[in-house]
Amino acid sequence: MTWLKKLAEAAVFLLLLTLVSFMVVKLAPGDAARSLLRMDTIAVTGRDIEAQREQLGLNAPIWEQYLSYIANVARLNFGTSTMSSKPVVTELANAFPGTLLLAGWSLVVALVITAVLGIFAARNAGKWQDRLAQGFCLVASSLPAFWLGLLLLTVFAVGLGWLPSQGSRPGGLILPVVCLAIVIAPPYVKVFRGSLVEAQEMDFVRASRSRGLHEATVFGKHVLRASLIPLVTIMGMSLGSLLGGTVIVEKIFAIPGIGKLALDALTKRDYAVIQAFILFIGIVVFLINALVDLSYRWLDPAIALKERKKA
């Protein structure tokens, strides 16, 4: 029953996601047919506009257009990009590796920062080390991604010339990864530090210490594992912020990723790419949250036991 419920929730989510991506274009200002014909650069007639609307199916009832859109999505047919005249699926496939590298390495660096500062602060709660870590979180969480990116570019690429300014060059991912990792790390550090401090006062941790176990064993086997659930939860919840940050960072550092593709599509009114981008990001976030939900059962076996009892 649990899996049937989750499948039903997934189906409802996908249906709502297709509805949102469909309505975004329908509610956008302007006429899609006029935008595709590029009336601002070439002269077109009313007959041309009407023919374009007929070709796009815009003259059909709205419900019929939506059903046609769902059928095309089911066949992975997202149309053709007006920017490049290539299939949208091809555009996304070409841009995805850049975003995956940026987001993946940024998350790795952010987790390293989280582990170091979180453990450093929790083991010295209330001391200057703890205040130093919290000061980092306060400053880093106040920095907009675009401002930090421009600062890193100005100092390390333009001023010192140590690193390339474009992410597509060798070594070009260092600056954007550092920028994005610093922006997304503060909430992870705060949650991890708090959960570590709380876990050290739990009864089963005290019982482990009373049995004479080494402190490193108690910390690694009990405290650390008990502290991971809140961290994993906030990682899943903040995935949207991570992907949103890649949009800005990709544009600043000229990384040919999905974020840059989406921004270019917005400025040029490439509706097919915009719709595919909304669907893609929504599905990725949903899948990551599903993996986070599954990880709870490994981190805390009591959760799986409770679900079996309910079933």
Secondary structure per residue as TSV (DSSP state, phi and psi in degrees):
chain	resnum	aa	ss	phi	psi
A	1	M	-	360.0	-36.4
A	2	T	H	-63.1	-43.8
A	3	W	H	-69.1	-35.6
A	4	L	H	-63.9	-39.0
A	5	K	H	-63.9	-42.1
A	6	K	H	-67.8	-37.8
A	7	L	H	-64.8	-39.5
A	8	A	H	-64.7	-41.4
A	9	E	H	-63.2	-39.6
A	10	A	H	-64.3	-40.9
A	11	A	H	-64.9	-42.6
A	12	V	H	-64.5	-41.2
A	13	F	H	-61.7	-46.3
A	14	L	H	-63.1	-38.5
A	15	L	H	-64.4	-44.5
A	16	L	H	-65.9	-36.1
A	17	L	H	-65.2	-42.7
A	18	T	H	-65.3	-35.4
A	19	L	H	-65.9	-42.3
A	20	V	H	-64.0	-48.2
A	21	S	H	-63.5	-33.2
A	22	F	H	-70.3	-44.1
A	23	M	H	-74.5	-26.2
A	24	V	H	-57.6	-43.7
A	25	V	H	-72.3	-38.9
A	26	K	H	-67.0	-33.2
A	27	L	H	-90.9	-4.4
A	28	A	S	-67.4	143.8
A	29	P	S	-65.9	148.4
A	30	G	S	93.6	179.9
A	31	D	-	-112.5	125.9
A	32	A	H	-60.7	-39.4
A	33	A	H	-64.4	-42.9
A	34	R	H	-64.4	-38.6
A	35	S	H	-65.7	-41.4
A	36	L	H	-66.4	-32.2
A	37	L	H	-80.2	-8.1
A	38	R	T	55.1	58.9
A	39	M	T	-65.2	-18.6
A	40	D	T	-77.6	-12.4
A	41	T	T	-116.9	-25.8
A	42	I	S	-132.6	155.6
A	43	A	-	-86.6	129.6
A	44	V	-	-130.7	158.1
A	45	T	-	-101.8	168.4
A	46	G	H	-62.5	-32.5
A	47	R	H	-65.0	-38.2
A	48	D	H	-63.3	-42.1
A	49	I	H	-64.0	-44.0
A	50	E	H	-65.3	-38.8
A	51	A	H	-65.3	-38.6
A	52	Q	H	-67.0	-41.1
A	53	R	H	-63.1	-39.5
A	54	E	H	-66.3	-39.5
A	55	Q	H	-65.7	-36.3
A	56	L	H	-82.3	-8.4
A	57	G	T	77.4	20.5
A	58	L	T	-76.0	-14.7
A	59	N	T	-85.0	-10.1
A	60	A	S	-76.9	159.9
A	61	P	-	-57.3	153.1
A	62	I	H	-61.1	-38.5
A	63	W	H	-67.1	-34.3
A	64	E	H	-69.7	-38.1
A	65	Q	H	-63.0	-39.4
A	66	Y	H	-67.5	-42.9
A	67	L	H	-63.5	-39.0
A	68	S	H	-64.6	-38.2
A	69	Y	H	-64.7	-44.1
A	70	I	H	-61.6	-42.0
A	71	A	H	-62.3	-41.0
A	72	N	H	-66.9	-39.9
A	73	V	H	-63.3	-40.8
A	74	A	H	-61.8	-28.8
A	75	R	T	-92.7	6.8
A	76	L	T	58.6	33.2
A	77	N	-	-104.5	98.1
A	78	F	-	-98.6	7.7
A	79	G	-	92.1	-164.6
A	80	T	B	-118.6	137.2
A	81	S	-	-72.1	131.2
A	82	T	T	-76.4	-17.0
A	83	M	T	-75.4	-39.5
A	84	S	T	-119.6	-8.3
A	85	S	S	61.7	24.2
A	86	K	S	-108.3	157.2
A	87	P	B	-58.7	142.0
A	88	V	H	-61.6	-36.4
A	89	V	H	-59.6	-40.2
A	90	T	H	-64.7	-41.7
A	91	E	H	-61.9	-44.6
A	92	L	H	-65.7	-41.0
A	93	A	H	-63.9	-36.3
A	94	N	H	-72.7	-32.0
A	95	A	H	-87.9	-23.4
A	96	F	H	-61.4	-42.5
A	97	P	H	-57.1	-38.7
A	98	G	H	-63.0	-44.2
A	99	T	H	-68.0	-39.5
A	100	L	H	-62.2	-44.0
A	101	L	H	-63.4	-46.2
A	102	L	H	-63.8	-50.4
A	103	A	H	-67.1	-40.6
A	104	G	H	-64.5	-50.5
A	105	W	H	-67.7	-34.7
A	106	S	H	-63.7	-40.7
A	107	L	H	-66.5	-39.7
A	108	V	H	-62.0	-48.1
A	109	V	H	-64.4	-39.8
A	110	A	H	-63.4	-38.0
A	111	L	H	-69.3	-34.9
A	112	V	H	-64.0	-45.7
A	113	I	H	-60.1	-41.9
A	114	T	H	-62.7	-45.7
A	115	A	H	-63.7	-46.5
A	116	V	H	-65.6	-53.4
A	117	L	H	-71.3	-37.3
A	118	G	H	-63.7	-48.7
A	119	I	H	-67.4	-41.9
A	120	F	H	-57.6	-43.8
A	121	A	H	-74.8	-41.0
A	122	A	H	-67.6	-36.8
A	123	R	T	-73.6	-14.7
A	124	N	T	-127.9	44.2
A	125	A	T	-58.3	130.4
A	126	G	T	85.9	-7.8
A	127	K	S	-97.9	-179.4
A	128	W	H	-63.8	-30.3
A	129	Q	H	-64.3	-39.1
A	130	D	H	-65.8	-44.2
A	131	R	H	-65.4	-33.8
A	132	L	H	-64.4	-45.1
A	133	A	H	-64.3	-41.2
A	134	Q	H	-68.9	-31.5
A	135	G	H	-64.9	-40.6
A	136	F	H	-59.5	-44.4
A	137	C	H	-62.5	-40.5
A	138	L	H	-64.3	-45.2
A	139	V	H	-69.8	-48.1
A	140	A	H	-64.4	-37.5
A	141	S	H	-71.9	-13.8
A	142	S	T	-91.5	-7.2
A	143	L	S	-91.5	119.0
A	144	P	-	-66.2	145.6
A	145	A	H	-61.3	-39.6
A	146	F	H	-68.2	-36.2
A	147	W	H	-68.6	-45.6
A	148	L	H	-64.4	-39.3
A	149	G	H	-61.9	-45.1
A	150	L	H	-65.1	-35.9
A	151	L	H	-65.0	-46.1
A	152	L	H	-63.1	-39.6
A	153	L	I	-62.3	-45.8
A	154	T	I	-63.8	-41.6
A	155	V	I	-79.6	-54.9
A	156	F	I	-91.3	-23.6
A	157	A	I	-98.9	-50.3
A	158	V	I	-84.3	-49.9
A	159	G	I	-71.0	-60.7
A	160	L	S	-87.1	-26.2
A	161	G	-	69.6	23.3
A	162	W	-	-77.6	-32.9
A	163	L	S	-130.9	151.7
A	164	P	-	-68.5	153.5
A	165	S	S	-87.0	-17.5
A	166	Q	S	-108.0	134.0
A	167	G	T	-68.6	-16.8
A	168	S	T	-80.8	-10.8
A	169	R	S	-86.9	161.7
A	170	P	T	-57.7	128.4
A	171	G	T	78.8	2.6
A	172	G	T	-74.3	-13.2
A	173	L	T	-83.7	-10.9
A	174	I	H	-61.8	-52.9
A	175	L	H	-63.7	-49.0
A	176	P	H	-63.5	-34.8
A	177	V	H	-66.1	-45.6
A	178	V	H	-61.9	-42.3
A	179	C	H	-60.0	-51.2
A	180	L	H	-69.1	-36.9
A	181	A	H	-64.6	-41.6
A	182	I	H	-65.0	-36.2
A	183	V	H	-70.6	-39.3
A	184	I	H	-92.2	-13.2
A	185	A	H	-71.4	-37.8
A	186	P	H	-50.1	-49.5
A	187	P	H	-64.2	-32.1
A	188	Y	H	-64.0	-44.9
A	189	V	H	-62.1	-45.1
A	190	K	H	-61.7	-47.4
A	191	V	H	-67.2	-43.2
A	192	F	H	-65.8	-42.5
A	193	R	H	-62.1	-46.1
A	194	G	H	-63.6	-41.3
A	195	S	H	-70.0	-33.1
A	196	L	H	-65.8	-44.7
A	197	V	H	-62.3	-42.5
A	198	E	H	-67.9	-40.0
A	199	A	H	-66.1	-32.4
A	200	Q	T	-66.5	-17.0
A	201	E	T	-102.1	4.4
A	202	M	S	-72.0	154.4
A	203	D	H	-62.3	-42.9
A	204	F	H	-68.1	-26.8
A	205	V	H	-71.9	-43.3
A	206	R	H	-62.9	-38.5
A	207	A	H	-64.9	-37.6
A	208	S	H	-64.4	-40.0
A	209	R	H	-67.2	-38.5
A	210	S	H	-66.7	-23.8
A	211	R	T	-81.2	0.5
A	212	G	T	87.4	14.4
A	213	L	-	-67.4	147.7
A	214	H	-	-63.4	144.5
A	215	E	H	-58.9	-37.0
A	216	A	H	-65.0	-37.5
A	217	T	H	-67.3	-43.4
A	218	V	H	-61.4	-44.2
A	219	F	I	-68.6	-46.7
A	220	G	I	-73.0	-36.4
A	221	K	I	-90.7	-30.6
A	222	H	I	-115.3	-55.2
A	223	V	I	-64.3	-48.7
A	224	L	H	-63.8	-44.2
A	225	R	H	-65.9	-39.4
A	226	A	H	-67.7	-21.8
A	227	S	H	-90.0	-8.0
A	228	L	H	-79.1	-27.8
A	229	I	H	-61.0	-48.9
A	230	P	H	-60.7	-36.2
A	231	L	H	-66.6	-45.3
A	232	V	H	-63.1	-37.2
A	233	T	H	-62.6	-49.0
A	234	I	H	-70.0	-28.6
A	235	M	H	-63.4	-43.6
A	236	G	H	-64.6	-39.5
A	237	M	H	-70.8	-30.0
A	238	S	T	-94.9	8.0
A	239	L	H	-61.1	-35.2
A	240	G	H	-61.4	-39.3
A	241	S	H	-65.4	-38.1
A	242	L	H	-63.1	-47.4
A	243	L	H	-67.3	-35.7
A	244	G	H	-65.0	-36.0
A	245	G	H	-66.8	-32.9
A	246	T	H	-65.6	-30.8
A	247	V	H	-59.9	-47.6
A	248	I	H	-69.9	-46.9
A	249	V	H	-65.3	-39.3
A	250	E	H	-61.8	-37.6
A	251	K	H	-69.1	-42.3
A	252	I	H	-66.1	-43.7
A	253	F	T	-98.0	11.2
A	254	A	T	54.3	46.8
A	255	I	-	-91.0	124.5
A	256	P	-	-75.7	71.4
A	257	G	S	-114.3	-173.9
A	258	I	H	-68.1	-35.5
A	259	G	H	-61.9	-47.1
A	260	K	H	-63.8	-38.8
A	261	L	H	-61.4	-41.4
A	262	A	H	-66.5	-41.9
A	263	L	H	-63.7	-42.9
A	264	D	H	-62.5	-38.3
A	265	A	H	-66.2	-36.5
A	266	L	H	-65.6	-44.5
A	267	T	H	-68.0	-29.1
A	268	K	T	-104.6	6.8
A	269	R	T	55.4	46.6
A	270	D	-	-88.8	87.4
A	271	Y	H	-64.3	-34.0
A	272	A	H	-63.3	-42.1
A	273	V	H	-68.2	-39.6
A	274	I	H	-61.4	-46.0
A	275	Q	H	-61.6	-45.0
A	276	A	H	-65.1	-36.8
A	277	F	H	-63.2	-45.1
A	278	I	H	-60.5	-45.0
A	279	L	H	-63.2	-45.2
A	280	F	H	-62.5	-49.3
A	281	I	H	-63.9	-41.7
A	282	G	H	-61.8	-42.8
A	283	I	H	-68.0	-40.3
A	284	V	H	-61.9	-46.5
A	285	V	H	-61.2	-41.6
A	286	F	H	-62.6	-45.0
A	287	L	H	-65.5	-40.6
A	288	I	H	-63.6	-42.6
A	289	N	H	-64.7	-33.3
A	290	A	H	-66.0	-40.5
A	291	L	H	-65.0	-38.9
A	292	V	H	-61.4	-42.8
A	293	D	H	-61.7	-40.3
A	294	L	H	-68.0	-33.5
A	295	S	H	-66.4	-24.5
A	296	Y	H	-58.7	-36.2
A	297	R	H	-68.3	-29.8
A	298	W	H	-80.0	-39.9
A	299	L	H	-71.8	-34.8
A	300	D	-	-136.2	94.7
A	301	P	H	-58.9	-20.4
A	302	A	H	-63.7	-29.4
A	303	I	H	-65.6	-46.8
A	304	A	H	-63.0	-37.1
A	305	L	H	-64.6	-41.2
A	306	K	H	-64.5	-39.4
A	307	E	H	-66.4	-37.2
A	308	R	H	-66.5	-35.8
A	309	K	H	-68.2	-38.2
A	310	K	H	-66.5	-37.8
A	311	A	-	-68.0	360.0
